[in-house]
Amino acid sequence: MKKIALALAALLVTASAFASVASAAVYTVKAGDTLWGIATANRMTVSELMTLNGLSTTSLMIGQRLTVPDQGNYVVKAGDTMYGIATRAGIPLKALINANPQLANPNAIWPGLRITVPTAPSKFKTGLFPLAKGTYTPFTNNYADARTWTPDGGAVRTHEGVDIFAPEGTPVYAAADGTILNVGWNTYGGYRLTVKADSATAFYYAHLSKYSQTFVKGGAIKQGQLIGYVGSTGYGPEGTKGLFLPHLHFGIYDITTSTWTTQSPYEYLVWWELNR
């Protein structure tokens, strides 16, 4: 499969994602703003922000108005504070502040302001985002998207994880403690590491360029341990690489039955990112 075909598929995914935006807000450009900064604050990529606004250039003007997704799910009331809102929601104050990067001063909020109050996942609340801050591009929820590559060619399948794009060689860290279930080459995932995170769950790190050390089945992994590096391996026999842009494919599986079932890792990744 050609890189250009994969790039076009990614653009189609981006377009379909923003066709489903239910509501929107308007952001007014300030001095010092960049498209990257605005996109990151709104959990978008630069290309998604440009597509949403029909932009053909990354240049911005002070006072320019941009459409961004309205992600706020709470309307501030009189007497509210960020600390009070976080306490009532049962989430760390840091997570609430990080979920609202549009606030210049989190101590200054006012009635009627819409903010995002994130929801903690059902478990793995203390998990670690697998890439360090500033080393990857803003990620989107591409779990369950269609994928067309298969060993025998062409069948449509469902994407079983979330892709986090980063330069090749970017360090990848363990999101939680666990025991290694699988290591080595996988036709789809390239060099991958599958880690049993608890009695019911496995974490899957795929498309690595290489491992940080020699791993064996049954070995222990500690949260925060360097396990390998972002790459573009997979989609063929061992050694195949470069058929797509470098990224970490992170998946979560329910392993309570003989046939593992995939789960969306998106809410976990969002939560871990907010709490770093």
C-alpha positions as CSV (number, residue, x, y, z in Angstrom):
1,M,0.0,0.0,0.0
2,K,1.3,3.4,-1.0
3,K,2.0,6.2,1.6
4,I,-0.1,8.6,-0.5
5,A,-3.2,6.3,-0.3
6,L,-2.8,6.1,3.5
7,A,-2.5,9.9,3.6
8,L,-5.6,10.4,1.6
9,A,-7.5,7.9,3.9
10,A,-6.3,10.0,6.9
11,L,-7.7,13.1,5.3
12,L,-11.1,11.5,4.8
13,V,-11.2,10.4,8.4
14,T,-10.4,14.0,9.5
15,A,-13.2,15.3,7.3
16,S,-15.8,12.8,8.5
17,A,-14.8,13.5,12.1
18,F,-15.6,17.2,11.8
19,A,-18.7,16.6,9.8
20,S,-20.1,15.2,13.1
21,V,-19.3,18.1,15.3
22,A,-22.6,18.8,17.1
23,S,-21.9,22.4,18.2
24,A,-19.3,24.9,17.8
25,A,-17.7,27.9,19.5
26,V,-15.9,30.9,18.2
27,Y,-12.3,31.7,19.3
28,T,-10.8,35.2,18.7
29,V,-7.1,35.2,17.9
30,K,-4.9,37.1,20.3
31,A,-1.3,38.4,20.1
32,G,1.1,35.4,20.2
33,D,-1.5,32.8,19.1
34,T,-0.5,30.1,16.7
35,L,-2.6,27.6,14.9
36,W,-0.8,24.8,16.7
37,G,-1.5,26.4,20.1
38,I,-5.2,26.9,19.3
39,A,-5.5,23.4,17.9
40,T,-3.8,21.8,20.8
41,A,-6.0,23.7,23.3
42,N,-9.1,22.3,21.5
43,R,-7.8,18.7,21.2
44,M,-7.4,19.1,17.4
45,T,-4.6,18.8,14.9
46,V,-3.6,21.8,12.9
47,S,-4.9,20.2,9.7
48,E,-8.3,19.6,11.4
49,L,-8.5,23.2,12.5
50,M,-7.6,24.5,9.1
51,T,-10.2,22.2,7.5
52,L,-12.9,23.3,9.9
53,N,-12.2,26.9,9.1
54,G,-11.5,26.6,5.3
55,L,-7.9,28.0,5.9
56,S,-5.3,27.7,3.2
57,T,-2.5,29.2,5.2
58,T,-1.2,29.0,8.8
59,S,-0.9,32.8,9.1
60,L,-3.2,34.4,11.7
61,M,-4.3,38.0,12.3
62,I,-5.1,39.4,15.7
63,G,-8.9,39.6,16.0
64,Q,-9.5,36.9,13.5
65,R,-12.4,34.6,14.5
66,L,-12.0,30.9,14.3
67,T,-14.6,28.1,14.7
68,V,-13.6,25.5,17.2
69,P,-15.6,22.6,18.7
70,D,-17.7,23.7,21.8
71,Q,-16.5,21.0,24.2
72,G,-17.7,22.7,27.4
73,N,-20.1,20.5,29.4
74,Y,-20.6,22.6,32.5
75,V,-21.9,26.2,32.9
76,V,-20.2,28.1,35.7
77,K,-22.6,29.3,38.4
78,A,-22.3,32.2,40.9
79,G,-19.9,31.3,43.6
80,D,-18.2,28.5,41.7
81,T,-14.4,28.0,41.8
82,M,-12.3,25.6,39.8
83,Y,-11.4,23.8,43.1
84,G,-15.0,23.5,44.1
85,I,-16.1,22.2,40.7
86,A,-13.2,19.6,40.7
87,T,-14.1,18.5,44.3
88,R,-17.8,18.0,43.4
89,A,-16.9,16.1,40.3
90,G,-14.4,13.9,42.2
91,I,-11.5,14.7,39.9
92,P,-8.1,16.2,40.5
93,L,-7.9,20.0,40.2
94,K,-5.0,19.6,37.8
95,A,-7.2,17.5,35.4
96,L,-9.9,20.2,35.4
97,I,-7.4,23.0,34.7
98,N,-5.6,21.0,32.0
99,A,-9.0,20.3,30.4
100,N,-9.6,24.0,30.0
101,P,-6.4,25.5,28.5
102,Q,-8.4,28.3,27.0
103,L,-8.6,29.9,30.5
104,A,-5.9,32.5,30.9
105,N,-6.4,32.5,34.7
106,P,-8.2,29.4,36.2
107,N,-8.7,31.5,39.3
108,A,-10.9,33.9,37.4
109,I,-14.1,32.3,36.2
110,W,-17.6,33.8,35.9
111,P,-21.2,32.8,35.8
112,G,-22.3,31.6,32.3
113,L,-18.8,30.5,31.3
114,R,-18.8,27.1,29.7
115,I,-15.9,24.8,30.8
116,T,-15.1,21.1,30.3
117,V,-15.4,18.9,33.3
118,P,-13.6,15.6,32.3
119,T,-14.9,12.2,33.3
120,A,-12.5,9.7,34.9
121,P,-12.4,6.3,33.3
122,S,-13.8,3.3,35.2
123,K,-10.3,2.0,36.1
124,F,-6.6,2.7,35.5
125,K,-7.2,6.3,36.8
126,T,-3.5,6.6,37.7
127,G,-2.2,5.4,34.3
128,L,0.6,7.2,32.5
129,F,0.3,8.6,29.0
130,P,2.7,6.5,27.0
131,L,4.5,9.4,25.3
132,A,6.2,12.4,27.0
133,K,4.7,15.8,26.8
134,G,5.7,17.8,23.7
135,T,6.9,14.7,21.8
136,Y,3.7,13.9,19.8
137,T,1.0,15.7,17.7
138,P,-2.5,16.2,19.2
139,F,-4.3,12.9,18.9
140,T,-7.9,12.3,17.8
141,N,-10.3,9.3,18.5
142,N,-9.7,7.1,15.5
143,Y,-10.7,3.9,17.4
144,A,-13.1,1.8,15.3
145,D,-12.3,3.6,12.1
146,A,-12.2,1.5,8.9
147,R,-8.8,0.0,7.9
148,T,-8.2,-1.8,4.6
149,W,-4.9,-3.6,4.9
150,T,-4.9,-7.3,5.5
151,P,-2.3,-10.0,4.6
152,D,-4.4,-11.3,1.8
153,G,-5.3,-7.8,0.6
154,G,-8.2,-5.4,0.7
155,A,-10.7,-6.5,3.3
156,V,-12.2,-3.8,5.4
157,R,-11.6,-4.2,9.2
158,T,-12.0,-2.1,12.3
159,H,-9.2,-0.2,13.8
160,E,-8.6,-1.7,17.3
161,G,-6.8,1.2,19.0
162,V,-5.9,4.9,18.9
163,D,-2.9,6.1,16.8
164,I,-0.6,8.8,18.4
165,F,1.6,10.3,15.7
166,A,5.2,11.2,16.6
167,P,8.6,11.2,15.0
168,E,10.3,7.9,14.5
169,G,12.5,7.1,17.6
170,T,10.2,8.9,20.1
171,P,10.4,7.1,23.4
172,V,7.4,5.0,24.5
173,Y,6.7,4.4,28.2
174,A,4.6,1.8,29.9
175,A,1.2,3.1,30.9
176,A,0.9,0.8,33.9
177,D,2.6,-2.1,35.7
178,G,2.0,-5.5,34.1
179,T,3.2,-8.8,32.8
180,I,4.4,-9.4,29.3
181,L,2.0,-11.6,27.3
182,N,3.5,-11.2,23.8
183,V,6.6,-9.6,22.3
184,G,8.2,-9.6,18.9
185,W,6.8,-9.3,15.4
186,N,3.1,-9.2,14.5
187,T,2.0,-9.0,10.9
188,Y,-0.3,-6.1,11.6
189,G,1.4,-4.4,14.5
190,G,5.1,-4.8,13.6
191,Y,7.3,-4.9,16.6
192,R,4.8,-4.8,19.5
193,L,4.5,-5.4,23.2
194,T,1.4,-6.8,24.8
195,V,1.2,-6.3,28.6
196,K,-1.4,-7.8,31.0
197,A,-2.3,-4.8,33.1
198,D,-4.8,-6.6,35.4
199,S,-6.7,-9.9,35.4
200,A,-9.1,-8.7,32.8
201,T,-7.1,-6.3,30.6
202,A,-4.1,-6.1,28.3
203,F,-2.4,-3.0,26.9
204,Y,-1.0,-3.3,23.3
205,Y,1.9,-1.1,22.1
206,A,2.5,-1.5,18.3
207,H,4.5,-0.3,15.3
208,L,7.6,0.2,17.4
209,S,10.9,0.9,15.6
210,K,12.7,-1.1,18.2
211,Y,12.6,-2.2,21.9
212,S,14.6,-0.5,24.6
213,Q,15.9,-3.9,25.9
214,T,15.3,-7.6,25.5
215,F,11.8,-8.5,26.7
216,V,10.5,-12.1,27.3
217,K,7.0,-13.5,27.9
218,G,6.2,-13.5,31.6
219,G,8.6,-10.7,32.3
220,A,7.5,-7.7,34.5
221,I,6.9,-4.2,33.3
222,K,6.7,-1.2,35.6
223,Q,4.7,2.0,35.0
224,G,6.9,4.6,33.3
225,Q,9.4,2.1,32.1
226,L,10.9,2.8,28.7
227,I,9.7,0.0,26.5
228,G,10.7,1.1,23.0
229,Y,10.5,3.7,20.4
230,V,7.9,5.0,17.9
231,G,8.2,3.5,14.4
232,S,6.3,2.5,11.3
233,T,6.8,-1.3,11.4
234,G,4.1,-3.7,10.4
235,Y,1.8,-4.6,7.5
236,G,3.9,-7.4,6.2
237,P,6.7,-9.9,7.1
238,E,9.2,-9.1,9.8
239,G,11.2,-6.0,9.0
240,T,8.4,-4.3,6.9
241,K,8.3,-0.6,7.7
242,G,7.5,2.8,6.1
243,L,4.0,1.9,4.7
244,F,2.5,4.6,7.0
245,L,3.6,7.6,9.0
246,P,5.4,6.8,12.3
247,H,3.1,6.5,15.3
248,L,2.3,4.5,18.4
249,H,-0.8,2.3,18.0
250,F,-2.2,1.9,21.6
251,G,-4.9,-0.7,22.2
252,I,-6.8,-2.1,25.1
253,Y,-8.2,-5.6,25.2
254,D,-10.6,-7.5,27.4
255,I,-8.8,-10.8,28.0
256,T,-11.4,-12.6,30.1
257,T,-12.4,-14.9,27.2
258,S,-10.4,-17.0,24.8
259,T,-11.2,-14.5,22.0
260,W,-10.0,-11.1,23.2
261,T,-12.3,-8.2,22.6
262,T,-11.1,-4.7,21.9
263,Q,-12.1,-1.7,24.0
264,S,-11.7,2.0,23.2
265,P,-8.5,3.4,24.8
266,Y,-9.5,7.0,24.0
267,E,-11.0,8.0,27.3
268,Y,-8.0,6.5,29.1
269,L,-5.5,8.4,27.0
270,V,-7.4,11.7,27.4
271,W,-7.5,11.2,31.2
272,W,-3.9,10.2,31.5
273,E,-2.9,13.2,29.4
274,L,-4.9,15.6,31.6
275,N,-3.3,14.2,34.8
276,R,0.3,14.2,33.9
